[in-house]
Amino acid sequence: MSTEKFLSTEDEYGEMTYADKKSLLESYRITPAAIKRLRDLIRELESEAEKITANISRDGGGGYGVDTAKLQRCVERLDDAKMRLLAEEAELAEQRSIVLAAVAELADDMERGVIYGHYIQGRSFQALCFSLSYSRRQIFRLRRRGIDNLAL
């Protein structure tokens, strides 16, 4: 998810909509998983490139055979994955700092606690109900007000 997409999606008053704020909060925990998948892909491609290189070395190298073309494609895919990883990491850092700053600026401690607990720490609503001694309905109201009050 692009932070720029969220930051450019505004209502007629110049603020993000509730749905966009909620999506940005939800993506806070999802984006690291996407980065992990990219890192895994990079490791797989590096391993594949090493195997191809070993085959080329074993066979005497030199010519432009099937393995050499395969290695070239693998290296291109590897470079592409590394570039995507750098972009994703930069976007994630920006997104996280924006989200954390907005949550920290919430005036109401309970709203901040519910938003931080669920979206940043990944706690379930049931766990929040238990730890705060609030009903599920109260937790959802606090979440709604907290998201509405986020300065995004």
C-alpha positions, 0 to 999 in steps of 0.5 A, spaced: 500 500 500 502 506 498 502 512 503 502 517 498 495 514 496 493 515 503 496 522 503 492 524 497 486 521 498 482 527 502 475 529 503 472 536 501 475 538 507 482 536 506 482 530 511 483 523 509 476 519 510 475 514 516 475 508 511 482 511 508 485 512 515 482 505 518 486 502 511 492 506 513 492 503 520 491 496 518 496 496 513 501 498 519 502 491 521 501 488 514 507 491 510 512 488 514 509 481 512 510 484 504 517 486 506 519 479 509 516 476 503 521 480 498 527 478 503 525 471 502 524 472 494 531 475 494 534 469 498 531 464 493 534 468 487 541 468 490 540 461 492 538 460 485 544 464 482 549 461 486 546 454 483 547 456 476 553 459 477 556 453 480 553 449 474 556 454 469 563 453 473 563 445 473 561 445 466 567 449 464 563 456 463 565 460 457 560 459 452 553 463 452 549 457 453 542 455 457 545 456 464 548 463 462 541 466 459 538 463 466 543 466 470 542 473 467 534 472 468 535 470 475 540 476 476 535 481 473 529 478 477 534 479 483 536 486 482 528 488 481 526 485 487 532 488 491 529 495 488 522 493 490 525 492 497 528 498 498 522 502 496 518 498 500 522 499 506 523 507 505 515 507 504 514 503 511 519 507 515 515 513 512 508 510 513 510 508 520 512 515 523 506 518 520 502 513 523 505 513 530 505 521 530 498 521 529 496 516 534 501 519 539 497 526 538 490 523 540 488 527 546 484 522 549 488 517 553 483 511 552 482 512 544 489 512 544 490 506 548 485 502 543 488 505 537 495 503 539 493 496 542 489 494 536 493 497 530 500 498 533 501 492 537 496 487 534 492 486 540 485 483 539 478 487 541 477 481 546 484 482 549 482 490 549 476 489 552 479 484 558 485 489 559 481 495 559 474 492 563 470 495 557 465 492 553 466 490 546 461 496 544 465 501 548 471 499 545 468 499 538 466 506 540 473 508 542 476 506 536 471 509 531 472 516 535 480 515 535 480 514 528 475 520 526 480 524 531 487 522 528 490 528 524 492 524 518 
